[in-house]
Amino acid sequence: MNDDRTGAAMDFPDLRAFFAPQSFALVGATGDATKFGGRAIKLTQEFGYRGRLYPVNPRGGTIRGLTAYPSVRDLPEAPDHVGIVVAADRVMAVLEDCAQRGAKFATVLTSGFAETGTEQGRRLQAALTEFARRSGVRIMGPNCNGFINFVERVVFASTATVSAAPRPTGYIGIASQSGGLGMVNAMWRAQEAGLGVNHVVTCGNDADLDILDFAHFMVEDAATRVIMLIIERVPNGPKLFALARKAARAAKPLFVVKLGRTEEGRRAAASHTGAMSGSDAVHDAAFRQAGIIRCVDCNEMYEAGMLLGSGRLPGGRGASSLSISGGNVVMLTDLGAVHGIAWPRYGDKTQEDLARLMPSYGSVSNPTDLTTAAMASPDMFQRVLDTIAADASVDVMIPIVTFGTKADIDYTIAAAERSSKPYALLWSGACIDVPELRPRDIVRRGVPVYRDVLECVRAVGRAMDYGDFLRRARATPRPRRPHGIDPDGARSLLARAGEGLTEQQSKAVLAAYGIRVTQERLATGAEEAGAIAAAFGSPVALKISSADIAHKTEAGGVRLNVTAQAAQSVFADIVRSAKDYRAGARIEGVLVQEMARPGLELMLGVSRDAVFGPVVAVALGGIQVEALADVVYRVAPVTRDEAARMLQELRGRRLLESVRGAPPRDVDALCDAIERLSWLAIDLVDRVLEVDINPLLVYERGAGVLAVDGLVVPADGGGGA
């Protein structure tokens, strides 16, 4: 499978026959509705499946009025899809029958595979994966809870969340590695809120087909506009980026709840699914980079999906609201600001119109407090709503209803339906004159309704974030290698260096990618060190040069501001300290380096993430990296624009601006260095494991950046401390 990070294509399987099989066989079917195989076939029939259904049971006979077949091999036709509910040690035999009969897909609900954490479980799952590759039968599971296609009325699950009378379809697709979270917390709760769901997949261990394959089907499905993912582990980082790129082109938001944020959560996820997840900070950065909306829980997914499912994207970050409750207005303003919502000043015409409509003690500011005077004027709410919705600075409307009339609510619904701007109705109370009217009745008409301020502003903020991302994505070209890089030269340097690189060798690799490094020469003896220092004509830095000593300061291997006269004795001191620090270390000599003038210290780094591959890190440099943990990540490659956004995420970003008389820093040069380092990570992915530039000095605007120290750790080892 190709790596889509650099623009190459990535293939996804055609899953139409998986979701809408013309023929479906259930191995483990039984007439006993207390057993899983019995509940599953009963639900499949009652759900309205219109294809050909084949129960498979070694005893044969009939099951719920259908002829039962002893095995898949005995079926009258090759089934599109086979559901398997048998013991783990029998699954492979059933799959071999599927291959022999020509089945296209199989779903293995059975547990007892890699999620057990046992050698036997891992062996059984490895055999299942190998079978899929060998036979061409594509498999969902094992250890899953099946799937539901509400559109074609296909269900293979025994969940209590599905009744014989399917709920209305809509625009939501759900793919989850967890059965309970997918079918209860996401699907059932969304339906209870009034949303329509088209497809639900709970794919378990992802031994063959994975959650991204199912999400891709939903991205391609014309009726599905919002895709919700519940992930315990990302199966393939580049594949996730390829999926996100397709979703962005279709303007279909991807929401994700990623489990395992903490070490404890990661351990629980590993025991649940049989695979370890990578760094949560990297996952968080990757989702943001790809435009995937990360949510805290399933509620947040369908609450935000409710707003984006309308197909109306916010044109910016400006919102407006109106209410008879001043307290609601203040709370909305406070919490909205936390989620990046702006409350722009109304235009002059809007303010003039509002002044004529409202009492003198009302507010024509944004948000707009109508006061209780609106209760005495039946059409005030409606007229003010139309007035502020027409204001050009308003991108999202958030009308607030506490206890309102059906007339006001109906008017708001109609306004939302005819508007090109998204509406989020914040309805905290009830309908005065029609008490049986419920929020979900309005949601079913396509208008998002929120009961609390926090969930409302959170959803609006997410929608604004997604609108911002799509506009950037459409305006930003694909990542391209910067000019002036020499990948072949860098590879040659790595090959000559062998297993470990010294600082000088590491910086030569950086220089091959156009990253400016200090001037320096290697001295192999004390006299030579003095001569080199004299040639520089100013105080210099002396550093031990050894591929076996990465942390030179800890080894006493660094001296700063050394004069030419003192260089010889300092040379001897440094070598002695290094040998005391690490006996047997290979010592090349001492690096005599220009003393760089002071600048803002940053750290740039590259590491190899288990899921996403090469990852670039930016942080405040020196000892502040560990002390402050102010680190931002992105998956390589990184564009200049993305590098600039990385810098904006640093808590210490103001240091790059003009602070207390210090000049603003050369952010353009810094972004260029980040971009170049990211391409080094991509081009040399097979040769480089880690890169650490610390410090990278960032000078005043126009003066560039300078790598003072650098370490490149080759993928085949070496370079350790």
N, C-alpha and C positions, 0 to 999 in steps of 0.2 A: 504494500500500500504506500502510495507516494506521500511525501511530506508537504502538506498544503501551506505551511508557513511561508514558503518562498514562492507561492503562486502555482505550484504544480497541482494537477487534478487529483482527486481522491474518489474512489469508487464506493458507492453505497448499494446494497442489494435491493432488488425489486421485491417489495413485500406485499404487493396487492393480493396475491393468493394466500398469504399468511393471514391477513386481516379479513378477507372476504372469500374463504374457500367455497368452491362449489360442492366439494365433498369433504366430510370431516369424520374421522374415526376416533373413538375413545377407547383406549386400552386400559382395562381395569374397570370397565362399566359394570354396573350391578343394579338390580332392581331394588336393593335395600337403600332407602333414602337417608338412613343414618350414617352411611359410609360416604366418603368423598366421591367415589366413582358413581354412586347413586344420586347424590345431590347434584353433581355436575351434569349428568345426562338429563335429569329432570328439569334443571334450570335451562339447559340448552333448548329443550323442546318447548317449554313454556314461554321462553323469551321470543319465540317466533322465527327461529332459524329456518330459512327457506331452501337450504341446500339438502344434499343427501347425507343422512346421519347413520353411521355404522358403529354399533356397540361391538366391542371385542372382549370376549370372555372365554377362557378355555372350555367351559362347560357348554357353550353354544346355547341353543334354545332361543327364547325370545326375552327381550328386556323392554318393558314399557311399550309393548306392541311392535317392537322392531326386531328383525332377525339379528341374532348375535352370532358373530363369527369366532372360531377358535383362535385365530391369529390374524395379523395384518396380511400375511401371505395369502390367506383364504378370501380376502375381500374381492368383490366382483369388479372393482376398478382400482386404479392407482389413486389414492386419496391426495387431495391438495395438502391437507394438514392432519396430523395425528397428535392427539393428546395422550399423554402417558402418565398413568397413576398406578405404578407397581413398585415393589421394593427396589432399593438402590442396586442390589446385585443382579436384578433381572432386567434393568434398563437397557444394557448394551445388547442383549439378545433381541429385545423388541426393536431397537434401532436397526439392527442388521436386517430384520424382517421388513422394516420400512424401506431400507435401501433396495432390497430385493424386489419389493412390490412397486417401487418407483415413486414413493411419496416425496413431496417437495419440502415440507416443513414438519417439524415435530416440536411440541412443547412438553418439557419434562417438569412436572410439578414436584416430583419426588425429592426429598431431602436426603442427607447422608453423604454429601460430597465434600468439596473443599471447605465449606463453611464449618465443618466439624473440627478443623484444625488437625486432623489425624493423617497419618501417612496413607492409610487405606482410602480415606475420603479424597485426598489429593490425587491419588493414583486413579481412582474411578473417574474423577473429573477430567484428568489428562487424557484418559482413554476416550471419553466422550468428545473432547475437542479434536483429538486426532481423527476420530471417526468422521466428524463433520467435514474436515479438510479432505479426507480421502474419498468419501462417498458423494459429497455434494448435497446431502440432506442438511438443510440449515436448521439449527436447533435454538430454541429459547429455553433458558433455565440452565441447570436444574435449580431446585430449591426456590421455585417461584409460585405465584398465586394466579397465573393465567392472564387472560386478556378479555376485553369487552369491546365490541364494535357496535355502538348504539345506532349507527347509520344503517348498516345492513342487518342488524339484529343477530349478531353472532356473539356468543359468550362461551368461554371455557374457563369456568371458575365455579366455586361453590360459595362465594361470598354472600353474606346476608344483606349487603348493601344494594343488591340488585333484586328487583321484584319481577313477577311475570309480566307486568305492564311497564315496559321501558319508559323512562322519562324522556321529555323532548330533547332533541339534539340541539347543538348550538355552534360554538366556535372553538371549544377547548379540547386540546389533546394532552394526555397525561402519560408520562413514562417514568416508572419508578423501579428502583432495585428492591424496594421494600413492598411487600404485599399489603400490609396493614395501612401504612402511610399513604400508599397510592390509592387504594380503594375506599378508605374511610376518611382520613384527614384531608385528602385532596379532592377526590371525586365526589364522595357523598356530601361533604360539607359544601362544596361548590354548588351542587345540585340543590341542597337545602336553601342556599342563598338566592336561588332563582336562576342560576346559570345552566346553560346546556352544554353537555359534554359529548364529544363525538367518539373518541377512542381512549381506551385506558390499557396500558401494558404494565405488568409487574414482572420484571425479567430476572430477578434473583441473581444468580452467580455469574451470568454473562459468559458462559463457557465458550459459546460460539457467537451467535448474534448478540450484539450488546445494546445498551440503552441508547447509544447514539444512532444506531441503525433504525430503531423504532421512532426516535425523534425525527429523523430525516424523512421517514414516510409521512409524518404529520406535517412537516414543513412543505412537502410536495402536495399534500392533500388540499384541494381548492377550498373546501368548506372549513378547514381548521385555520384559525387566525392567531391563536395564542397557544404556546407549547410550554407545559410545566414539567420540570424534571426534578426528581428526588434521587439524589446520587450519594451513594456511600463511598464510591471510588470512581474516578474518571478513568475509563479503560484505555484511552489513547488521547494524549494532549493535542497533537496535530490534527487528529480527526475531529476533535471538538471545535477547533478553529475553523476547519472546513465547513462543518455544520453551521456554525455561527455566521460564516460568510454567506452561505446560501439563505439563511433565515433573514439576514439584513437586506439582501437583495430583494426578498419578497416582503420586506417590512413586517415580518412576523416575529414578535418578541419572544425570546427564550427566557423563561424564569427558571431559577434553580434553587433548591434547598440542598446544600452540601453538608452532609453529616460528617462528624469527626473533626470539629473545629479545635477541640482540645486533645491532649494526649490520651485522656481517659476515653473520650469519644472515638478516637482513632482505634484504640484497642477494642472497643465494643464493636465498631464497624468491621474490624478484621475478623473477629470471632463470628460475626453475623454472616459475612459474605465470603470469607476465605481469602481476602486480598487486603494488603496494607495500602492506605492512601498516603499521598505525599504531603508536603508542607502546606499548611492552611494559608499562610501568608502568600505563597506563590499561587495557590488556587484563586484566592481573592483577587490578586492582581490580574491573573489570566482572564477571569470572568469579566472584569472591568475592561480590559484591553479588547476583548472579543465582542463587547456589547451585550453580554449575558447579564441579566438582572438577578443578582443574588439576594435571596430573601432569608429572613430569620426562621420562618416557619411556613407551614402550608397555607395558613390563613392569609398571610401577606401575599402569597402568590396569586390566589384567586381574587383577592381584593384589588390588587394592582392590575391583574389581567382583566377584571371587569371594566376598567377604564380604557385600557388599550384595545380591548376587544371590539370597541365601537368602530375602530378603523380611523378615528380622528386623532391625529397627533398634535400635541401642543406646538404652536409655532415659536415658542420661547418660554421664558420662565415667569412671565407676568400672569398673576391670577387676580380675580376679583370675587367679592362675596357681598351678600346682603342678608340682613336678619333683623328681626324685632328684638333680639336678645343681645344686648351690649356685651355681656360676659362671654357669649359664644364667639363674638367678633374678636375680642381680645385674645381668647385662647387660640383661635384659628391663626391669628397674626403671630403669636409667640411660637407655636409649634410649627407653623408653616415655614418660618425663618430657619428653624433647625434643619428642615429638609430641603433647603435651597429655593424656597418659593419667594418670589418678589411680589410686592404689592405696589404697582406703579401708580403715580399720580394721574388722575383722570385728566383728559384734555379739557381745554377751556369750554368747549361747547357742551361736553358731558356735565361739567360742573354747573353750568348755567341751567341746563335742562333739569338737573336734580334739584337745584335750588327752587325751581317753580313747582316741583312735584311734592317736596317734603316740607314738613314744618320747620320753622326757623331754628328750633333747638335740635333738629336732626343733624346727621353728619353727612357731608358730601365728600368725605375722605374715603379712601380705600383701605380695608373693607368698609362697607356702608352700614351704619346703624340706623335702621328705620324708626326705631323706638316703638313703643306700643301704639303710637298714633296710627300705624298701619292697620291695626285691628278695627279702627273706626272708619277706615277708608277702604272699601272692598277691593278696589283695583290698584291701590298704591303699590303693593308688592309686584304686581305684574308689569306696571308701567316702569318702575325703577329697574326691574330685571332687564327689560328690553333696552333701556337707556344705557346701562353700564355694559351690557353684552356687546353693544355696537361700538364701544370705545376701541380704537385701534391698538392701544397698549395692552389690552386684556387678551391673554392666550387661553386661559382656562376659567370657566365659570364654576363657582362653588356656592350655589344658593343654600341657605340654611333655613330649614323648617323645624320648628319645635312642635307645637300643636297648631297645625294649619288646617285650612278648609280643603275639601276635595277640589274645589275650583282652582285654588292656588297651586295645588299639587299637579292637577291636570294641565294647567297652563305651563308649569315648569317642564313637564314631560314633553309637551308639544314644542316648547322653545328649544329644548335639547334635541329633539328629533329633526328640526328644520335647520339647526345651526351647523356651521362648518367647524365650530370650536367645540372641544370636548366639554361636557358638563359632568360634574360630580355632585350629586345631591346629598347634602348632609342633613339627615332627618333623624333627630334625636328623640322625638316624641311620638305622637300618633295623629291620626286624622280625626278632627273634631266631629264632623258630621257623618262620616262613614267609618266607624271604628274597626270594621272587619278588613279594611284595606291594609295590606302588609307591604313592607319593603320589597319582598321577593316578587310581588305582583308587578311592581314597577321595573325591577331588574329584568323580568321576562320580556318586557317591552323594549329592552335594549338600553335603558338609562341606568347608569351606576348609582347605587344608593349606599350610603355609609351611615352607621348608627353612632359612631364616635368620632371626635375630632382627630385623634391620633391616627386611626386607620385611614381616614380620609386624606390628610395631608401626606401621609406616607405613600399612599397610592398616587397622588398627584405628583409628588416629588419624583417617584419612580418613572412615571410617564414623561415628565419633563427631561429626566436623565436620558431616557431612550430616544426622545426626539432630538436631543443634542447629539447623541451618538450617531444616529442615522444621518444627520446633516454633515457631521464630520466625515463619516465613512464615504458619503457620496462625493465629497469635495477633495478627499485625500487620495492620491494615487497609491498603488501598491508599493511596498518597500522595494527600494532599488539600491544596489551597492553604490556607495559613494565613490567618487573619482580618487585616484591617487593611492589605491591599495595594491598590495602585491602578495596575493595568497600563495603563489608558488615560492616566492622568496621566503615567506614565513614558514612554509613547510620544510624548505631546505634548512633553515636555521634550526628547526625542531629536530630534524633528522641528524644534523651534526652534533646537537647538544646531547643526544642520547637520553638516558633515563631521567636526568634531573637538570634543571636550568638554574644558572646563577642569575643574580639581578641584572647583570649586563646583558646576558643572553635573552632574558625575559623582555627587557626593554627594547632589544633589537627586534623582537617579534612584534611588539607594540608599534614601533616605528615603521614597520612594514605596512601597517594599516593607517599610517598618517597621523598617529598620536604623538605629539611632541614630547620628547624625553630630555633629560639633562645631558649636558656634555660630560664625558667621563673617560678615563683610561685606566687600564688595569696595571698595577705595579706588582711585580713578583719579588721585589726586594726593597729594603729600607731606602737605599740610595736612589733607586728609581722613583720611589714615592716622593722623595724630596724634590727631585728634578721635575716631576710632573706638576707638583704643587707650585713650584716656582714658575713654570711655564704658564699656568693659569693666571698668575699675577695678582692673586687675591686669596684670602682665606678659603679653604676648601673643606669638603666633608670627606672623611675616610670611612670605608665600610668593608667588612670582611666579605670576601667573595667565595662562597661555598654553596654548592647545590644541596649539601646536607644540612644547611642551617638557614631555615626560612625566616625565623624570628631573630634578626641580627641584634636588635637592641637588647633583648633578654640575654643574649650571649656576650654582652659587653663588646659587641663588634661594630659599634658606630661611634664616631667622634665628629663633632661639628666645629666650624670656625677654626680650623687648624692652619697655622702659618706654615710657610715653606720650611722655616728653620726647625719647627717642631715635628714635621712630618715623619722623619726617620724614627724617632723614639716612639711616636704614636703608632707607627706601623708595627713595631715590635710588641707594644702593649696589646694591640688588637688581636694579633695572631696568637699571643699567649692566652688571652681571655677566651678566644674561640676554642682552642684546644682543651682548656680546662672545662669549658661548657659541654663539649661533645668530643670525647676522645675518639680518635679514628676518623674524624670528619675529613673529607677531601677538601683541602684548602688550596684554591687556585692562586690566591694572593690577596691584595687589598685594592679596592676600587677607589680611585681618587676622582672626586666629583666636584663640579662647580657648586658653590653655595648659592642655592636659589634664593632670590629675594622673597620676602614674606608675601603670602596671598591667603585667600580663604581655602582651608583644607577640606577636601571632599574625598570620599572613597568610591571608586568604581570597581565592580567585581563581576565575575562570571562564575556560575556554578552549574552543576548538572542535576536537574530535577528528575526524579524517577518517572514522573508522568509527562511533563512538558518538555523535557530535554534542556537545552541551554537557556539559562535565565540570567538576565542582567540585573545587577543591584546598584543602587545609588544611595549614599548616606553621607552625613557629615563625617569628615575624616578624622585621622589621628586616633586618639584614645576615645573620642566621643562615639565611635561606632558601637563599642560595647557598652559604654556608660549610658548612652541615651537611647539606643536601639531605634533610632530614627532612620529606618531603612525602607526603601521603596523598590518593588520588583516589577519586571516585565519579561515576558517570554520573547526571546530573540527570533527574528530581527526587530529592531525598534526604529521607527521613523523619527525625523527631527521633531515633528509635532508631538509624537508620543513621548519623546524625551522631555519636551517642555512640560507636558502634563505630569510626568514623573516628578519633576522639580517642584511643581505646585502642590504635590501631595506631601512633601517633606514638612514636618512641623517647624523646622528651622529655615524655611524658605525665605523669610525676610532678610536673612543674612546675605542673600544674593542681591538684595536691593540696597538702596542708600540708607544705611542705618547709622545714626550718631556720627555723621560726618564722613563715614567711610564711603568710597565711591561705589556705584552699582557695578556688579561683576559682569564678566563677559559670558552671558548666558548662551549666546549663539555658539561660541566656541565650545562651551561645555556640552551643549546638545549635539554638536558635531562629534565630539569625542565619544559620547554615549552611543551614537549611531554607529560609528566605526568599530567600537568594541563589540557591539552586538553582531556585526557581520563577521568579525573575527571568530566569535563563538559559533556562528553558523558554518562558515567555510572550513573551520578546523575542528568540527565537532568530533571527528574520529581521532584527533590527535591531542586535544586539549581538554583536561578535566576541570581545571579551575584557573581563574585569573584574579589577581588582587592588585589594584593600583591604589596605594595608600602611603602618603597623600598624593592627591592630584591637586595642585595649586591652581586656583581660579583667580585670575588677575582682573584689574579694572577693565571696563568695557573697551574692546578693541585690542587688548594686550594678550588675549589668548589664555591657554591653560598649559600646565607643565606637569608631566608625570615625574615625580621625584623618586619614588620607589615603586617597584613592580615585581610581581612574581607570577610566572606561568607554570602551572603544574601539568605535565604531560599525562595523557590518558593511560599510558603504560607504566605509570609509577614514577617515583623519584620526587624530589623537591620537598620532601617532608621536613618537619622541624626536628 
